């Protein structure tokens, strides 16, 4: 039993700000992805997600949590892309 557990203190944990809630990151990623097509889009997306995953791991995020963060981020970017296209259609 650790000393912290013996005196009733929990081991501190790091809380990560969710990637999907980082509006500027989501918007920038969606706009950049929208400008790419084909293999360039795949390369951009893989590079972006890998860099974010590496950043989270370097900050001490557990791998399982990192993977969930990336999946949520991908969903947020997809939603942003839908909103971007709807706005473009509405303009004309």
C-alpha positions in Angstrom: 0.0 0.0 0.0 1.4 3.4 -0.9 1.9 6.2 1.6 -0.8 8.2 -0.1 -3.3 5.4 0.3 -2.4 4.9 3.9 -3.2 8.5 4.8 -6.4 8.7 2.8 -5.1 10.8 -0.1 -5.8 9.8 -3.7 -3.0 9.7 -6.2 -3.3 12.9 -8.3 -4.3 12.4 -11.9 -4.0 14.7 -14.9 -7.2 16.0 -16.6 -6.9 16.6 -20.3 -9.0 19.2 -22.1 -11.0 17.2 -24.6 -9.7 17.6 -28.2 -13.3 17.6 -29.5 -14.0 20.7 -27.3 -11.1 22.7 -28.7 -13.2 24.6 -31.2 -10.4 26.4 -32.9 -8.5 23.2 -33.5 -11.7 21.4 -34.8 -12.5 24.3 -37.1 -9.0 24.7 -38.5 -8.7 21.0 -39.0 -12.1 20.8 -40.8 -11.2 23.8 -43.1 -7.8 22.3 -43.9 -9.2 18.9 -44.6 -11.9 20.3 -46.8 -9.2 21.9 -49.0 -7.5 18.5 -49.5 -8.7 15.6 -51.7 -7.7 12.0 -52.3 -4.3 10.9 -51.0 -3.4 14.4 -49.8 -6.5 14.4 -47.5 -5.6 11.0 -46.1 -2.1 12.1 -45.5 -3.2 15.3 -43.8 -5.7 13.4 -41.6 -3.3 10.7 -40.5 -0.6 13.3 -39.8 -2.9 15.4 -37.8 -4.4 12.6 -35.7 -1.0 11.0 -35.1 0.5 14.3 -33.9 -2.4 14.9 -31.5 -2.1 11.3 -30.2 1.6 11.8 -29.7 1.0 15.1 -27.9 -1.5 13.5 -25.5 0.8 10.5 -24.8 3.7 12.9 -24.1 1.5 14.7 -21.6 0.9 11.4 -19.8 -2.5 10.5 -21.2 -3.1 6.7 -21.0 -3.2 5.1 -24.5 -6.8 4.0 -24.2 -7.9 7.5 -23.3 -5.8 9.0 -26.1 -7.6 6.7 -28.6 -11.0 7.8 -27.3 -9.9 11.4 -27.6 -8.9 11.0 -31.2 -12.1 9.2 -32.0 -14.2 12.0 -30.4 -12.0 14.6 -32.3 -12.6 12.9 -35.6 -16.4 13.0 -35.0 -16.2 16.7 -34.1 -14.3 17.4 -37.3 -16.8 15.5 -39.4 -19.7 17.5 -37.8 -17.8 20.7 -38.5 -17.3 19.7 -42.1 -21.1 19.2 -42.4 -21.7 22.6 -41.0 -19.2 24.2 -43.4 -20.9 22.6 -46.4 -24.4 23.6 -45.2 -23.2 27.2 -44.8 -21.7 27.1 -48.3 -25.0 25.7 -49.8 -27.0 28.3 -48.0 -24.9 31.1 -49.6 -25.3 29.8 -52.9 
